[in-house]
Amino acid sequence: MFSESRLYSIPVNKCPRCHQGDFFVTPSAFSRHFDKMHERCPHCNENFMPEPGFYWASMFVSYAFFTIWILLTFFITVTWLDVDLDYYLMGLVPSLFILTPYFFRMARRTWLTIFVAPDPRYFHKYEPLAK
């Protein structure tokens, strides 16, 4: 089940351990305080700040997301759709500014997910309904 995998917490803003508590304070990456994180998971009390400077390396993960975005949009628009390179660059630059808060948050969740394994004790097992 996808909700029990390591990758579940990355796109849905959840704790990588219990997959239930929110990782960031605000649910949207496009709010004023997009970078405010909980220090601990509100549900399982997992520490989201393991040590000072822990998220420094997440900027490399963010760099990878930006690189994937640039290559993907390049091959789709310039190569496949045959759009002029000037028009591609005029669309690419604003999209990079718009996606910065989203990639920032996703990189932090990805970085912590590498080091924190999901705990199956927190996953809900649904029993079939009795007849």
N, C-alpha and C positions, 0 to 999 in steps of 0.2 A: 504494500500500500504506500502511495506517495507521501502521505502525511507522516509516515514513520521513517522516511529516508533522511539522510543528512541534508539534502538539497532543499527540503521543504521550507526551512526557516529563512532562506535567503530571499526569495521574492515576496514573501508574505509578512515580513517585519515581525517575526516571532523569535522567541528564545531558541537557540540551537539544542538545548538540553530537553526541554519539556514541550516545545512547539505550541505553547499556549500563552505565555506572557509576552507582552509587547517589548521589542528591543528599543525602539525610539519612542520618545514621549508623544510626538504627534504622528498620526497615521499617514499623513501625506508628506512626500518629499518636497512639495512645492509650497510649504507654509513658511512663515517667518522664522520659526525656530526649528528648521529642518535638521540641525546638527545636535540637538539636545537628546542625550541618551539616558536611560535609567542606569543607575550604578549597579543595581541588582535586578534580577528577574522578579516581577511582581508575583509570579506564581510559584516558582521552585527555588527562589533565592540564589540562583546562579550568579556569580560575580561577572559582570560585563566589563570590568576594568581590572584585569588580572595583575597588571603592573604598570608603572609609569612608562609612557612611550610605547605601549603595546600596539597601538593602532598606527604607528609610524610606518610600518611595512605595508599597511593596507593601501597606501598611495601607489604602490606597484601593482596591486590588484586593480585599482582604479585606472591606472595607465593601460592595463590589459583590456579593460572594458572599452575605453576610448579607442584603442587600436582596433579592436574587433568591430566597433561601430563604424569607424572610418573605412576599413577595408570592405565591410559588408555593403555599406551604402555606395562605395565607389564601384564595386562590381555590379551591383544592381542598376544603378543609374547611368554610369558612363559606359560600361561594357554591354550590359544586356538591353537597356532602354535607349542607348545611344544619345544621351543628353550631353550637351556641350560642357566641357570641363569648367568654364567660367560660371555657368549656371549652377553646376554641382557645388563649387566652392562657395558661391553666394548662399546656398541653402545649408551647406555643411557648418559654416561658422556659427550661425544662430542656433543650429541644433545642438552643437557642443556646449554652448552657454546654457541652453535650456536643460540639457541632460546632466549637467554638473552635480546638482544636489541629489539626483536619483542615483548616479554612479557612486557618489560619495557614500551614501547610505548602504548601497548594495556591496561596496568594497569592504566596509566595516563588518557587515554581517557575514560576508564570505570569509574574511580573515578569522573571525572568532569561530566560525563553523569548522574550520580546519583543525582547531585545537580542542573543541568541546564535542564529545560524542553524544548522540541522542540517548536518553534514558528510557527504556521501554516501560518502566514502572509508571510513567506519567501519561502514557497513551491510553485512551479510552477504548475498551473492547466492548463492542455492542453485541449484546445477546439477541438471538432471534426472538421475535414476539411469540408468546405462548398462545396456543389456539384455544 
